[in-house]
């Protein structure tokens, strides 16, 4: 199974390398006003992918982290009861 996972990531990496090398062209991005930026197409796609992927990823990780904390608190054994305090005076 580990071999298949490694093979999958190798195929993905090679596919991305071929795509990037074949599409290494400038793309003009119109920003605001007359400001323009020339960006290579694979870099633009990477930035757009990260902008779309990272916020939901961090939200999911935050929720998982919070749920793990709640589960750890719930799995702790209950604290032993405190000993009863009596108001009896000591004999003199």
N, C-alpha and C positions, 0 to 999 in steps of 0.2 A: 504494500500500500504506500509506503514511503517512496518507493521508486516512481509510482504513478504521479504522486504529488510533485516530485522533483521534475519529472518529465513534463508535466503540465506547465510549471513555471518557466522551464527552459523554452518551451514552445511559445509561451506568451512573450517572453523577453526577445526571442528571435523575431517574432512577428512585429513587435514594436520597433525593433531596430530596422527592419526592412521598410516598414511604413515611414519611419522618420527619415531614412536616407532617400527614399523616393519622393518625399514631399517637403524637402528642405528648401522651401521658397519663402520669400518675404510676403507678409500680409500687412496692408496698411490698416491700422485701427484708428478710426476717428474718435478722438476723445472729446473734450469740450472746446467750444470756440473754433479757432483755426489750428488747434493743437492736434498733431497726428503722430503716431508711433509705428515704426516698422518692426514687426516681430516675426520671427520664424514660425511657421505653421505648427510644427510639433510642440514648440514651447507654449504657444497660445492654447493648444488643446490640453496640455498638461495643467496650465494655470486654471483653465475653465473647469477641468475635472476636479482639481483640488478644491476650488471654490464650492462646487456642488457636493463633494464627498465629505470634507472635513467637518462642517457644522453638525450634520446628523450623526457622524461617527463619534464626536465628542459628547453629544447629548446622550447617545446610547451608552457610552462608557461611563458617563456620570450617573445614569440611572442604575447600571449594573453595580457600580461602586456603592451607591446608597443602599441598594437591596442587600448586598453582601454585608454591609455594616449592620443593617437591621437583623439579618439572619444570625450574625455572630452574637448580637445582644440576646436574641431569643434562645439561642442554643446554650448560653451560659447557665450553669446550675444556679438555682436560687440561693440567695445569701441565707446563712443560718439565722434564726431569730435571736434577737438580743436578749440577754438574761434579764429577768424581771428584777426591778429595783424595789426594795421594801423600805418603808419608813420607820422600821423598828429601831429603837434606841439600843445601843450596846449596853449590857449590864455593867454597873459600876462596882 
